[in-house]
Amino acid sequence: MADKTHVEILQEKTDACRLMDAPLSARLKTVADEVRRLSPEFADTVDRMVAGLAANGIGLTAPRPGEPMPEFVLPDSDGHLVSLAALLEQGMVVVSFNRGHWCPYCQLNVDALAKAAPEIQALGGQVAVISPETQSYTKAMKDYTKAPFPILTDMDGGYALETNLLYWVGDDKRDAMKAGGYDIEPYQGNNTWMLPIPATFVVGRDGIVKARFVDPDYRHRMEIDDLLAALKA
């Protein structure tokens, strides 16, 4: 039997992490540790990219608490257009930017949001996940996580650019991702290698950001307890 690829090993680890009785941060760290075990060189490339993004302040000017969240009208995995304005008519909105169905950290993040969806709803909130992938792949994420909320396609990262979250991964990271089995060009329908910084915003019914989590290190995400606390506040 042929040896498993790094992609296959990480998918198995991700599947196992979904079942862990632990905070999201602990599950994400488990995957990050596995990445470093499989390829210290790849992990070092990630560290360099993250350091560069942080040094350049990427994501710092994304909408802050007290500022309006830009409007969006984006297609969901079934091709239906979903707008922020329409969602806000129903209550507060958790807007979650993710990189794609191929990303283990995004799988765990969306899975955690899906499992917390009943609590989020009970607090008067709802979730909209935004990804630069085409609809067939947002559907793959929705099916994998059984998400009861829309996963929207931000084609070519236009909305991520408007919210100051879009960045180019760089030659080193692109080459490392391709070598590791993560060629995102087919998923995004372009060869730009632009991705959003994974970020979470809690938007009040007035369209104003109440809380946010923005970190250029995609291995980190907003803890679910912090998200629920923001909705309660």
N, CA and C atoms as a LAMMPS dump frame, in Angstrom:
ITEM: TIMESTEP
0
ITEM: NUMBER OF ATOMS
699
ITEM: BOX BOUNDS ff ff ff
-5.0000000000000000e+02 5.0000000000000000e+02
-5.0000000000000000e+02 5.0000000000000000e+02
-5.0000000000000000e+02 5.0000000000000000e+02
ITEM: ATOMS id mol type element x y z
1 1 1 N 0.842 -1.194 0
2 1 2 C 0 0 0
3 1 3 C 0.881 1.249 0
4 2 1 N 0.53 2.21 -0.843
5 2 2 C 1.328 3.433 -0.929
6 2 3 C 1.21 4.241 0.352
7 3 1 N 2.284 4.954 0.652
8 3 2 C 2.247 5.818 1.837
9 3 3 C 1.217 6.91 1.634
10 4 1 N 0.611 7.326 2.74
11 4 2 C -0.38 8.397 2.677
12 4 3 C 0.312 9.732 2.422
13 5 1 N -0.367 10.592 1.692
14 5 2 C 0.156 11.93 1.457
15 5 3 C -0.06 12.791 2.696
16 6 1 N 0.635 13.92 2.727
17 6 2 C 0.446 14.846 3.841
18 6 3 C -0.994 15.344 3.894
19 7 1 N -1.598 15.556 2.736
20 7 2 C -2.998 16.005 2.699
21 7 3 C -3.905 14.967 3.349
22 8 1 N -3.688 13.706 3.026
23 8 2 C -4.516 12.634 3.605
24 8 3 C -4.3 12.524 5.11
25 9 1 N -3.052 12.634 5.547
26 9 2 C -2.762 12.548 6.985
27 9 3 C -3.411 13.705 7.738
28 10 1 N -3.305 14.913 7.164
29 10 2 C -3.9 16.071 7.825
30 10 3 C -5.415 15.993 7.847
31 11 1 N -6.002 15.417 6.796
32 11 2 C -7.462 15.277 6.797
33 11 3 C -7.905 14.31 7.89
34 12 1 N -7.167 13.23 8.061
35 12 2 C -7.493 12.289 9.136
36 12 3 C -7.359 12.965 10.502
37 13 1 N -6.309 13.757 10.674
38 13 2 C -6.113 14.468 11.935
39 13 3 C -7.25 15.471 12.162
40 14 1 N -7.643 16.17 11.101
41 14 2 C -8.734 17.138 11.208
42 14 3 C -10.039 16.449 11.585
43 15 1 N -10.309 15.318 10.95
44 15 2 C -11.527 14.563 11.266
45 15 3 C -11.537 14.153 12.741
46 16 1 N -10.376 13.754 13.241
47 16 2 C -10.284 13.36 14.644
48 16 3 C -10.464 14.564 15.568
49 17 1 N -9.909 15.7 15.162
50 17 2 C -10.012 16.904 15.994
51 17 3 C -11.445 17.397 16.116
52 18 1 N -12.258 17.139 15.105
53 18 2 C -13.671 17.527 15.187
54 18 3 C -14.356 16.858 16.374
55 19 1 N -13.864 15.7 16.767
56 19 2 C -14.504 14.931 17.83
57 19 3 C -13.912 15.227 19.203
58 20 1 N -12.865 16.035 19.257
59 20 2 C -12.221 16.34 20.525
60 20 3 C -13.134 17.164 21.432
61 21 1 N -13.145 16.826 22.706
62 21 2 C -13.867 17.626 23.699
63 21 3 C -12.88 18.669 24.234
64 22 1 N -12.681 19.703 23.437
65 22 2 C -11.67 20.708 23.768
66 22 3 C -12.046 22.013 23.074
67 23 1 N -11.532 23.146 23.578
68 23 2 C -11.797 24.422 22.902
69 23 3 C -11.274 24.401 21.475
70 24 1 N -11.831 25.268 20.646
71 24 2 C -11.402 25.354 19.252
72 24 3 C -9.904 25.603 19.148
73 25 1 N -9.369 26.461 20.006
74 25 2 C -7.941 26.779 19.951
75 25 3 C -7.082 25.537 20.143
76 26 1 N -7.514 24.628 21.003
77 26 2 C -6.751 23.402 21.241
78 26 3 C -6.807 22.485 20.023
79 27 1 N -7.959 22.427 19.381
80 27 2 C -8.079 21.596 18.183
81 27 3 C -7.227 22.159 17.048
82 28 1 N -7.239 23.467 16.905
83 28 2 C -6.414 24.095 15.87
84 28 3 C -4.93 23.849 16.125
85 29 1 N -4.526 23.935 17.382
86 29 2 C -3.114 23.717 17.719
87 29 3 C -2.703 22.27 17.425
88 30 1 N -3.609 21.345 17.631
89 30 2 C -3.301 19.947 17.335
90 30 3 C -2.962 19.772 15.858
91 31 1 N -3.733 20.433 14.996
92 31 2 C -3.449 20.364 13.56
93 31 3 C -2.131 21.071 13.241
94 32 1 N -1.919 22.245 13.837
95 32 2 C -0.674 22.978 13.592
96 32 3 C 0.541 22.16 14.02
97 33 1 N 0.427 21.47 15.14
98 33 2 C 1.532 20.621 15.606
99 33 3 C 1.791 19.475 14.626
100 34 1 N 0.709 18.943 14.057
101 34 2 C 0.86 17.853 13.09
102 34 3 C 1.521 18.355 11.807
103 35 1 N 1.161 19.553 11.381
104 35 2 C 1.81 20.151 10.204
105 35 3 C 3.304 20.291 10.438
106 36 1 N 3.674 20.786 11.612
107 36 2 C 5.104 20.971 11.91
108 36 3 C 5.824 19.626 11.998
109 37 1 N 5.134 18.608 12.508
110 37 2 C 5.755 17.282 12.579
111 37 3 C 5.994 16.724 11.177
112 38 1 N 4.992 16.908 10.293
113 38 2 C 5.103 16.363 8.94
114 38 3 C 6.132 17.117 8.109
115 39 1 N 6.18 18.447 8.294
116 39 2 C 7.091 19.256 7.47
117 39 3 C 7.503 20.516 8.224
118 40 1 N 8.582 20.437 8.972
119 40 2 C 9.066 21.641 9.657
120 40 3 C 9.352 22.78 8.686
121 41 1 N 9.78 22.439 7.47
122 41 2 C 10.083 23.477 6.485
123 41 3 C 8.817 24.243 6.095
124 42 1 N 7.71 23.519 5.913
125 42 2 C 6.454 24.184 5.571
126 42 3 C 5.999 25.074 6.721
127 43 1 N 6.09 24.565 7.946
128 43 2 C 5.69 25.351 9.115
129 43 3 C 6.538 26.614 9.235
130 44 1 N 7.818 26.495 8.927
131 44 2 C 8.693 27.677 8.965
132 44 3 C 8.281 28.691 7.892
133 45 1 N 7.864 28.198 6.723
134 45 2 C 7.395 29.094 5.671
135 45 3 C 6.151 29.848 6.122
136 46 1 N 5.246 29.145 6.795
137 46 2 C 4.048 29.792 7.344
138 46 3 C 4.446 30.874 8.347
139 47 1 N 5.38 30.541 9.224
140 47 2 C 5.819 31.506 10.235
141 47 3 C 6.37 32.768 9.581
142 48 1 N 7.15 32.606 8.519
143 48 2 C 7.718 33.769 7.83
144 48 3 C 6.626 34.606 7.168
145 49 1 N 5.659 33.93 6.55
146 49 2 C 4.58 34.667 5.91
147 49 3 C 3.775 35.452 6.949
148 50 1 N 3.447 34.804 8.046
149 50 2 C 2.666 35.455 9.1
150 50 3 C 3.411 36.658 9.66
151 51 1 N 4.709 36.496 9.873
152 51 2 C 5.514 37.607 10.391
153 51 3 C 5.503 38.777 9.42
154 52 1 N 5.579 38.474 8.121
155 52 2 C 5.55 39.532 7.12
156 52 3 C 4.212 40.254 7.086
157 53 1 N 3.13 39.503 7.178
158 53 2 C 1.795 40.113 7.193
159 53 3 C 1.63 41.012 8.415
160 54 1 N 2.076 40.519 9.565
161 54 2 C 1.958 41.305 10.801
162 54 3 C 2.803 42.565 10.716
163 55 1 N 4.018 42.451 10.169
164 55 2 C 4.904 43.61 10.073
165 55 3 C 4.328 44.689 9.168
166 56 1 N 3.526 44.258 8.186
167 56 2 C 2.926 45.21 7.251
168 56 3 C 1.525 45.647 7.668
169 57 1 N 1.093 45.197 8.838
170 57 2 C -0.199 45.64 9.363
171 57 3 C -1.394 45.137 8.589
172 58 1 N -1.253 44.004 7.904
173 58 2 C -2.359 43.465 7.115
174 58 3 C -3.499 43.069 8.065
175 59 1 N -4.661 43.589 7.795
176 59 2 C -5.839 43.285 8.613
177 59 3 C -6.142 44.309 9.685
178 60 1 N -5.179 45.166 10.002
179 60 2 C -5.389 46.127 11.088
180 60 3 C -6.507 47.116 10.772
181 61 1 N -6.685 47.449 9.498
182 61 2 C -7.689 48.439 9.126
183 61 3 C -9.029 47.809 8.751
184 62 1 N -9.2 46.515 9.026
185 62 2 C -10.515 45.899 8.852
186 62 3 C -11.502 46.579 9.792
187 63 1 N -12.799 46.512 9.497
188 63 2 C -13.789 47.198 10.338
189 63 3 C -13.611 46.909 11.826
190 64 1 N -13.56 47.983 12.604
191 64 2 C -13.355 47.878 14.047
192 64 3 C -14.688 48.014 14.783
193 65 1 N -14.751 47.582 16.041
194 65 2 C -15.96 47.82 16.833
195 65 3 C -16.317 49.305 16.827
196 66 1 N -17.589 49.566 16.57
197 66 2 C -18.057 50.937 16.475
198 66 3 C -18.131 51.45 15.052
199 67 1 N -17.555 50.699 14.095
200 67 2 C -17.59 51.084 12.688
201 67 3 C -18.607 50.238 11.933
202 68 1 N -19.141 50.739 10.824
203 68 2 C -20.105 49.947 10.047
204 68 3 C -19.424 48.804 9.311
205 69 1 N -20.144 47.701 9.192
206 69 2 C -19.68 46.578 8.382
207 69 3 C -20.132 46.812 6.95
208 70 1 N -19.221 46.793 5.981
209 70 2 C -19.636 47.013 4.589
210 70 3 C -20.7 46.012 4.147
211 71 1 N -21.614 46.482 3.323
212 71 2 C -22.675 45.623 2.787
213 71 3 C -22.077 44.581 1.841
214 72 1 N -22.711 43.424 1.779
215 72 2 C -22.358 42.438 0.754
216 72 3 C -23.629 41.842 0.161
217 73 1 N -23.508 41.406 -1.069
218 73 2 C -24.532 40.598 -1.744
219 73 3 C -23.765 39.506 -2.474
220 74 1 N -23.798 38.288 -1.933
221 74 2 C -22.955 37.202 -2.43
222 74 3 C -23.796 35.939 -2.608
223 75 1 N -23.405 35.074 -3.555
224 75 2 C -24.159 33.836 -3.771
225 75 3 C -23.791 32.758 -2.75
226 76 1 N -24.819 32.014 -2.315
227 76 2 C -24.551 30.88 -1.438
228 76 3 C -24.251 29.64 -2.271
229 77 1 N -24.12 28.494 -1.614
230 77 2 C -23.706 27.277 -2.314
231 77 3 C -24.777 26.749 -3.257
232 78 1 N -25.994 27.277 -3.164
233 78 2 C -27.061 26.897 -4.087
234 78 3 C -27.3 27.958 -5.151
235 79 1 N -26.496 29.016 -5.147
236 79 2 C -26.629 30.052 -6.147
237 79 3 C -27.583 31.169 -5.789
238 80 1 N -28.14 31.132 -4.565
239 80 2 C -29.05 32.19 -4.137
240 80 3 C -28.249 33.36 -3.576
241 81 1 N -28.646 34.571 -3.939
242 81 2 C -27.949 35.751 -3.444
243 81 3 C -28.371 36.042 -2.008
244 82 1 N -27.382 36.317 -1.179
245 82 2 C -27.598 36.611 0.238
246 82 3 C -26.97 37.967 0.53
247 83 1 N -27.711 38.847 1.169
248 83 2 C -27.185 40.17 1.498
249 83 3 C -27.074 40.332 3.007
250 84 1 N -26.113 41.145 3.417
251 84 2 C -25.976 41.454 4.837
252 84 3 C -27.224 42.167 5.342
253 85 1 N -27.766 43.069 4.542
254 85 2 C -28.951 43.819 4.954
255 85 3 C -30.116 42.888 5.265
256 86 1 N -30.327 41.885 4.418
257 86 2 C -31.426 40.942 4.647
258 86 3 C -31.197 40.118 5.9
259 87 1 N -29.959 39.712 6.138
260 87 2 C -29.651 38.949 7.35
261 87 3 C -29.874 39.79 8.597
262 88 1 N -29.493 41.056 8.538
263 88 2 C -29.632 41.931 9.705
264 88 3 C -31.093 42.196 10.048
265 89 1 N -31.98 42.033 9.088
266 89 2 C -33.403 42.177 9.396
267 89 3 C -33.874 41.095 10.36
268 90 1 N -33.138 39.99 10.389
269 90 2 C -33.518 38.864 11.248
270 90 3 C -32.796 38.886 12.604
271 91 1 N -31.708 39.656 12.712
272 91 2 C -30.974 39.701 13.971
273 91 3 C -29.506 40.007 13.752
274 92 1 N -28.72 39.866 14.817
275 92 2 C -27.28 40.061 14.725
276 92 3 C -26.668 39.034 13.774
277 93 1 N -25.522 39.385 13.187
278 93 2 C -24.882 38.491 12.221
279 93 3 C -23.423 38.276 12.606
280 94 1 N -23.009 37.026 12.616
281 94 2 C -21.605 36.661 12.761
282 94 3 C -21.055 36.444 11.354
283 95 1 N -20.163 37.315 10.929
284 95 2 C -19.559 37.213 9.602
285 95 3 C -18.179 36.582 9.771
286 96 1 N -17.998 35.411 9.182
287 96 2 C -16.757 34.648 9.353
288 96 3 C -16.069 34.456 8.011
289 97 1 N -14.881 35.04 7.853
290 97 2 C -14.075 34.858 6.646
291 97 3 C -13.209 33.614 6.803
292 98 1 N -13.262 32.736 5.79
293 98 2 C -12.443 31.532 5.797
294 98 3 C -11.779 31.343 4.436
295 99 1 N -10.703 30.574 4.417
296 99 2 C -9.896 30.424 3.203
297 99 3 C -10.482 29.424 2.22
298 100 1 N -11.096 28.344 2.713
299 100 2 C -11.673 27.369 1.797
300 100 3 C -11.859 26.006 2.426
301 101 1 N -12.548 25.15 1.691
302 101 2 C -12.852 23.809 2.194
303 101 3 C -11.596 22.964 2.349
304 102 1 N -10.548 23.31 1.622
305 102 2 C -9.295 22.551 1.633
306 102 3 C -8.464 22.813 2.888
307 103 1 N -8.765 23.873 3.609
308 103 2 C -7.956 24.305 4.753
309 103 3 C -8.409 23.601 6.03
310 104 1 N -7.559 22.796 6.673
311 104 2 C -7.97 22.092 7.891
312 104 3 C -8.442 23.041 8.993
313 105 1 N -7.796 24.188 9.129
314 105 2 C -8.167 25.135 10.175
315 105 3 C -9.552 25.721 9.899
316 106 1 N -9.848 25.956 8.625
317 106 2 C -11.167 26.473 8.259
318 106 3 C -12.231 25.406 8.466
319 107 1 N -11.91 24.162 8.173
320 107 2 C -12.852 23.077 8.423
321 107 3 C -13.238 23.04 9.904
322 108 1 N -12.237 23.146 10.765
323 108 2 C -12.512 23.102 12.199
324 108 3 C -13.261 24.342 12.651
325 109 1 N -12.937 25.502 12.08
326 109 2 C -13.612 26.739 12.461
327 109 3 C -15.089 26.69 12.081
328 110 1 N -15.38 26.312 10.833
329 110 2 C -16.771 26.257 10.384
330 110 3 C -17.527 25.156 11.124
331 111 1 N -16.856 24.044 11.392
332 111 2 C -17.479 22.966 12.151
333 111 3 C -17.858 23.445 13.552
334 112 1 N -16.976 24.203 14.19
335 112 2 C -17.269 24.722 15.527
336 112 3 C -18.44 25.701 15.487
337 113 1 N -18.495 26.542 14.448
338 113 2 C -19.618 27.465 14.305
339 113 3 C -20.922 26.701 14.081
340 114 1 N -20.857 25.633 13.293
341 114 2 C -22.049 24.837 13.036
342 114 3 C -22.562 24.196 14.33
343 115 1 N -21.657 23.698 15.136
344 115 2 C -22.072 23.071 16.394
345 115 3 C -22.601 24.1 17.394
346 116 1 N -22.109 25.334 17.277
347 116 2 C -22.563 26.4 18.189
348 116 3 C -23.785 27.131 17.648
349 117 1 N -24.232 26.775 16.454
350 117 2 C -25.333 27.498 15.815
351 117 3 C -26.587 27.584 16.692
352 118 1 N -27 26.512 17.387
353 118 2 C -28.188 26.642 18.243
354 118 3 C -28.017 27.689 19.353
355 119 1 N -26.824 27.749 19.962
356 119 2 C -26.57 28.77 20.988
357 119 3 C -26.553 30.172 20.381
358 120 1 N -25.959 30.279 19.198
359 120 2 C -25.908 31.572 18.518
360 120 3 C -27.324 32.051 18.202
361 121 1 N -28.155 31.129 17.72
362 121 2 C -29.536 31.475 17.409
363 121 3 C -30.295 31.878 18.663
364 122 1 N -30.063 31.156 19.749
365 122 2 C -30.762 31.458 21.001
366 122 3 C -30.421 32.855 21.507
367 123 1 N -29.253 33.363 21.128
368 123 2 C -28.838 34.703 21.535
369 123 3 C -29.251 35.765 20.51
370 124 1 N -30.031 35.352 19.516
371 124 2 C -30.522 36.301 18.518
372 124 3 C -29.576 36.535 17.367
373 125 1 N -28.638 35.614 17.172
374 125 2 C -27.656 35.784 16.111
375 125 3 C -27.771 34.732 15.031
376 126 1 N -27.064 34.946 13.956
377 126 2 C -26.973 34 12.858
378 126 3 C -25.582 34.12 12.25
379 127 1 N -25.235 33.166 11.412
380 127 2 C -23.873 33.091 10.884
381 127 3 C -23.892 33.187 9.365
382 128 1 N -22.911 33.882 8.822
383 128 2 C -22.643 33.873 7.383
384 128 3 C -21.148 33.66 7.202
385 129 1 N -20.781 32.557 6.576
386 129 2 C -19.382 32.259 6.295
387 129 3 C -19.065 32.724 4.878
388 130 1 N -17.915 33.358 4.696
389 130 2 C -17.505 33.898 3.397
390 130 3 C -16.17 33.283 2.992
391 131 1 N -16.105 32.793 1.762
392 131 2 C -14.908 32.111 1.26
393 131 3 C -14.68 32.533 -0.189
394 132 1 N -13.428 32.544 -0.663
395 132 2 C -13.164 32.894 -2.064
396 132 3 C -13.382 31.744 -3.039
397 133 1 N -13.909 30.624 -2.568
398 133 2 C -14.075 29.461 -3.436
399 133 3 C -15.362 29.535 -4.259
400 134 1 N -15.365 28.827 -5.373
401 134 2 C -16.56 28.733 -6.196
402 134 3 C -17.605 27.857 -5.485
403 135 1 N -18.818 27.889 -6.007
404 135 2 C -19.95 27.331 -5.26
405 135 3 C -19.857 25.828 -5.025
406 136 1 N -19.287 25.078 -5.967
407 136 2 C -19.2 23.64 -5.75
408 136 3 C -18.348 23.321 -4.526
409 137 1 N -17.373 24.171 -4.238
410 137 2 C -16.492 23.913 -3.095
411 137 3 C -17.052 24.496 -1.799
412 138 1 N -17.816 25.589 -1.889
413 138 2 C -18.506 26.038 -0.665
414 138 3 C -19.549 24.997 -0.274
415 139 1 N -20.126 24.326 -1.25
416 139 2 C -21.069 23.248 -0.938
417 139 3 C -20.35 22.083 -0.271
418 140 1 N -19.117 21.81 -0.699
419 140 2 C -18.343 20.738 -0.069
420 140 3 C -18.097 21.052 1.4
421 141 1 N -17.798 22.322 1.705
422 141 2 C -17.606 22.717 3.105
423 141 3 C -18.92 22.602 3.879
424 142 1 N -19.998 23.022 3.267
425 142 2 C -21.306 22.96 3.932
426 142 3 C -21.69 21.514 4.224
427 143 1 N -21.44 20.625 3.28
428 143 2 C -21.757 19.217 3.478
429 143 3 C -20.872 18.601 4.555
430 144 1 N -19.593 18.968 4.548
431 144 2 C -18.646 18.386 5.513
432 144 3 C -19 18.788 6.944
433 145 1 N -19.351 20.041 7.132
434 145 2 C -19.609 20.558 8.483
435 145 3 C -21.078 20.487 8.88
436 146 1 N -21.947 20.165 7.905
437 146 2 C -23.402 20.189 8.126
438 146 3 C -23.838 21.56 8.649
439 147 1 N -23.259 22.573 8.085
440 147 2 C -23.533 23.939 8.522
441 147 3 C -24.986 24.318 8.222
442 148 1 N -25.728 24.829 9.211
443 148 2 C -27.113 25.238 8.987
444 148 3 C -27.226 26.689 8.544
445 149 1 N -26.117 27.261 8.104
446 149 2 C -26.076 28.663 7.696
447 149 3 C -25.429 28.76 6.319
448 150 1 N -25.573 29.884 5.636
449 150 2 C -25.003 30.01 4.287
450 150 3 C -23.491 30.114 4.295
451 151 1 N -22.877 29.486 3.289
452 151 2 C -21.453 29.659 3.015
453 151 3 C -21.374 30.333 1.654
454 152 1 N -20.86 31.546 1.63
455 152 2 C -20.974 32.429 0.485
456 152 3 C -19.675 32.51 -0.309
457 153 1 N -19.807 32.677 -1.606
458 153 2 C -18.654 32.802 -2.5
459 153 3 C -18.307 34.269 -2.713
460 154 1 N -17.099 34.629 -2.303
461 154 2 C -16.564 35.974 -2.552
462 154 3 C -15.605 35.851 -3.725
463 155 1 N -16.165 35.85 -4.934
464 155 2 C -15.367 35.569 -6.126
465 155 3 C -14.265 36.607 -6.295
466 156 1 N -13.035 36.12 -6.469
467 156 2 C -11.855 36.969 -6.648
468 156 3 C -11.57 37.844 -5.432
469 157 1 N -12.217 37.542 -4.301
470 157 2 C -11.901 38.241 -3.045
471 157 3 C -12.315 39.689 -3.004
472 158 1 N -13.315 40.066 -3.779
473 158 2 C -13.716 41.471 -3.828
474 158 3 C -14.185 42.021 -2.488
475 159 1 N -14.978 41.229 -1.763
476 159 2 C -15.472 41.705 -0.464
477 159 3 C -14.355 41.711 0.575
478 160 1 N -13.488 40.702 0.535
479 160 2 C -12.342 40.689 1.444
480 160 3 C -11.449 41.898 1.198
481 161 1 N -11.31 42.292 -0.069
482 161 2 C -10.528 43.482 -0.393
483 161 3 C -11.194 44.73 0.186
484 162 1 N -12.526 44.808 0.075
485 162 2 C -13.251 45.966 0.591
486 162 3 C -13.111 46.074 2.108
487 163 1 N -12.999 44.945 2.787
488 163 2 C -12.861 44.954 4.242
489 163 3 C -11.404 44.939 4.693
490 164 1 N -10.481 45.121 3.75
491 164 2 C -9.05 45.204 4.051
492 164 3 C -8.487 43.92 4.662
493 165 1 N -8.955 42.791 4.137
494 165 2 C -8.494 41.499 4.64
495 165 3 C -7.752 40.684 3.586
496 166 1 N -7.752 41.131 2.344
497 166 2 C -7.178 40.339 1.265
498 166 3 C -5.663 40.515 1.197
499 167 1 N -4.959 39.42 0.941
500 167 2 C -3.501 39.488 0.802
501 167 3 C -3.027 38.445 -0.207
502 168 1 N -1.844 38.679 -0.748
503 168 2 C -1.191 37.722 -1.645
504 168 3 C -0.304 36.82 -0.812
505 169 1 N -0.384 35.506 -1.044
506 169 2 C 0.347 34.574 -0.187
507 169 3 C 1.852 34.654 -0.392
508 170 1 N 2.301 35.109 -1.568
509 170 2 C 3.732 35.201 -1.832
510 170 3 C 4.255 33.957 -2.528
511 171 1 N 5.387 34.114 -3.18
512 171 2 C 5.964 33.008 -3.961
513 171 3 C 6.328 31.812 -3.085
514 172 1 N 6.974 32.076 -1.942
515 172 2 C 7.424 30.965 -1.091
516 172 3 C 6.247 30.133 -0.598
517 173 1 N 5.212 30.801 -0.106
518 173 2 C 4.054 30.072 0.428
519 173 3 C 3.295 29.369 -0.685
520 174 1 N 3.151 30.019 -1.828
521 174 2 C 2.481 29.385 -2.964
522 174 3 C 3.197 28.103 -3.36
523 175 1 N 4.521 28.184 -3.509
524 175 2 C 5.282 27.014 -3.922
525 175 3 C 5.204 25.909 -2.873
526 176 1 N 5.244 26.301 -1.592
527 176 2 C 5.166 25.307 -0.519
528 176 3 C 3.794 24.641 -0.497
529 177 1 N 2.736 25.422 -0.729
530 177 2 C 1.39 24.852 -0.752
531 177 3 C 1.228 23.88 -1.91
532 178 1 N 1.702 24.265 -3.081
533 178 2 C 1.604 23.374 -4.231
534 178 3 C 2.381 22.086 -3.995
535 179 1 N 3.569 22.219 -3.442
536 179 2 C 4.387 21.034 -3.18
537 179 3 C 3.723 20.128 -2.154
538 180 1 N 2.98 20.723 -1.229
539 180 2 C 2.305 19.951 -0.194
540 180 3 C 0.959 19.39 -0.61
541 181 1 N 0.528 19.677 -1.848
542 181 2 C -0.734 19.126 -2.336
543 181 3 C -1.909 20.07 -2.237
544 182 1 N -1.651 21.351 -1.963
545 182 2 C -2.732 22.328 -1.831
546 182 3 C -2.632 23.375 -2.94
547 183 1 N -3.082 22.994 -4.118
548 183 2 C -3.139 23.941 -5.236
549 183 3 C -4.542 24.539 -5.244
550 184 1 N -4.661 25.797 -4.852
551 184 2 C -5.984 26.397 -4.663
552 184 3 C -6.56 27.005 -5.942
553 185 1 N -5.792 27.008 -7.019
554 185 2 C -6.269 27.652 -8.246
555 185 3 C -7.597 27.063 -8.753
556 186 1 N -7.745 25.735 -8.811
557 186 2 C -9.029 25.19 -9.279
558 186 3 C -10.192 25.548 -8.357
559 187 1 N -9.93 25.675 -7.06
560 187 2 C -10.996 25.954 -6.104
561 187 3 C -11.501 27.396 -6.228
562 188 1 N -10.601 28.307 -6.545
563 188 2 C -10.97 29.715 -6.62
564 188 3 C -11.291 30.176 -8.035
565 189 1 N -10.967 29.345 -9.018
566 189 2 C -11.25 29.713 -10.395
567 189 3 C -10.349 30.823 -10.912
568 190 1 N -9.181 30.996 -10.295
569 190 2 C -8.206 31.981 -10.772
570 190 3 C -6.819 31.559 -10.297
571 191 1 N -5.804 32.272 -10.757
572 191 2 C -4.429 31.932 -10.367
573 191 3 C -3.755 33.081 -9.625
574 192 1 N -4.552 33.876 -8.925
575 192 2 C -4.006 35.059 -8.251
576 192 3 C -3.309 34.734 -6.939
577 193 1 N -3.682 33.634 -6.309
578 193 2 C -3.146 33.26 -4.997
579 193 3 C -3.363 34.381 -3.968
580 194 1 N -4.571 34.938 -4.02
581 194 2 C -5.012 35.909 -3.022
582 194 3 C -5.959 35.209 -2.056
583 195 1 N -5.791 35.463 -0.784
584 195 2 C -6.634 34.845 0.241
585 195 3 C -7.055 35.897 1.263
586 196 1 N -8.165 35.654 1.947
587 196 2 C -8.536 36.553 3.042
588 196 3 C -7.852 36.136 4.342
589 197 1 N -7.503 37.105 5.15
590 197 2 C -7.132 36.772 6.522
591 197 3 C -8.381 36.228 7.202
592 198 1 N -8.342 35.016 7.757
593 198 2 C -9.514 34.53 8.471
594 198 3 C -9.87 35.496 9.607
595 199 1 N -11.116 35.907 9.637
596 199 2 C -11.546 36.914 10.606
597 199 3 C -13.005 36.689 10.946
598 200 1 N -13.39 37.13 12.122
599 200 2 C -14.777 37.011 12.564
600 200 3 C -15.251 38.361 13.078
601 201 1 N -16.444 38.753 12.636
602 201 2 C -17.057 40.008 13.061
603 201 3 C -18.444 39.719 13.622
604 202 1 N -18.76 40.324 14.746
605 202 2 C -20.122 40.285 15.279
606 202 3 C -20.761 41.63 14.942
607 203 1 N -21.796 41.574 14.112
608 203 2 C -22.425 42.788 13.594
609 203 3 C -23.81 42.945 14.21
610 204 1 N -24.06 44.09 14.847
611 204 2 C -25.362 44.357 15.433
612 204 3 C -26.409 44.632 14.373
613 205 1 N -27.681 44.637 14.791
614 205 2 C -28.762 44.846 13.833
615 205 3 C -28.702 46.224 13.186
616 206 1 N -27.951 47.126 13.809
617 206 2 C -27.766 48.453 13.22
618 206 3 C -26.65 48.486 12.188
619 207 1 N -26.035 47.319 11.915
620 207 2 C -24.965 47.245 10.931
621 207 3 C -23.604 47.641 11.455
622 208 1 N -23.514 47.886 12.756
623 208 2 C -22.254 48.312 13.375
624 208 3 C -21.541 47.103 13.978
625 209 1 N -20.236 47.047 13.786
626 209 2 C -19.428 45.962 14.354
627 209 3 C -19.39 46.11 15.876
628 210 1 N -19.741 45.033 16.565
629 210 2 C -19.722 45.023 18.03
630 210 3 C -18.455 44.365 18.577
631 211 1 N -17.922 43.423 17.813
632 211 2 C -16.692 42.729 18.222
633 211 3 C -16.052 42.142 16.974
634 212 1 N -14.729 41.927 17.055
635 212 2 C -14.051 41.316 15.914
636 212 3 C -12.854 40.512 16.395
637 213 1 N -12.451 39.569 15.549
638 213 2 C -11.206 38.823 15.747
639 213 3 C -10.496 38.8 14.406
640 214 1 N -9.348 39.436 14.34
641 214 2 C -8.563 39.504 13.109
642 214 3 C -7.121 39.162 13.453
643 215 1 N -6.604 38.092 12.859
644 215 2 C -5.238 37.647 13.148
645 215 3 C -4.613 37.169 11.844
646 216 1 N -3.484 37.748 11.424
647 216 2 C -2.855 37.297 10.178
648 216 3 C -2.377 35.851 10.224
649 217 1 N -2.332 35.255 11.404
650 217 2 C -1.963 33.847 11.536
651 217 3 C -3.227 33.003 11.401
652 218 1 N -3.385 32.363 10.237
653 218 2 C -4.619 31.624 9.969
654 218 3 C -4.793 30.4 10.872
655 219 1 N -3.787 30.087 11.664
656 219 2 C -3.906 28.963 12.601
657 219 3 C -4.672 29.352 13.857
658 220 1 N -5.009 30.629 13.974
659 220 2 C -5.753 31.14 15.126
660 220 3 C -7.131 31.615 14.688
661 221 1 N -8.162 31.348 15.474
662 221 2 C -9.52 31.78 15.177
663 221 3 C -10.21 32.251 16.459
664 222 1 N -11.299 32.953 16.31
665 222 2 C -12.044 33.444 17.467
666 222 3 C -12.604 32.258 18.246
667 223 1 N -12.327 32.247 19.53
668 223 2 C -12.84 31.175 20.374
669 223 3 C -14.361 31.273 20.452
670 224 1 N -15.023 30.138 20.442
671 224 2 C -16.49 30.126 20.447
672 224 3 C -17.046 30.785 21.704
673 225 1 N -16.421 30.563 22.839
674 225 2 C -16.895 31.21 24.075
675 225 3 C -16.811 32.728 23.96
676 226 1 N -15.772 33.231 23.328
677 226 2 C -15.63 34.689 23.132
678 226 3 C -16.707 35.208 22.183
679 227 1 N -17.008 34.432 21.172
680 227 2 C -18.062 34.803 20.226
681 227 3 C -19.419 34.889 20.932
682 228 1 N -19.721 33.882 21.731
683 228 2 C -20.989 33.876 22.459
684 228 3 C -21.061 35.03 23.452
685 229 1 N -19.945 35.321 24.099
686 229 2 C -19.908 36.455 25.037
687 229 3 C -20.17 37.764 24.318
688 230 1 N -19.651 37.903 23.107
689 230 2 C -19.871 39.124 22.333
690 230 3 C -21.349 39.264 21.956
691 231 1 N -21.979 38.161 21.619
692 231 2 C -23.393 38.199 21.283
693 231 3 C -24.236 38.556 22.523
694 232 1 N -23.856 38.016 23.658
695 232 2 C -24.57 38.342 24.896
696 232 3 C -24.427 39.812 25.245
697 233 1 N -23.244 40.374 24.993
698 233 2 C -22.989 41.762 25.35
699 233 3 C -23.778 42.713 24.47
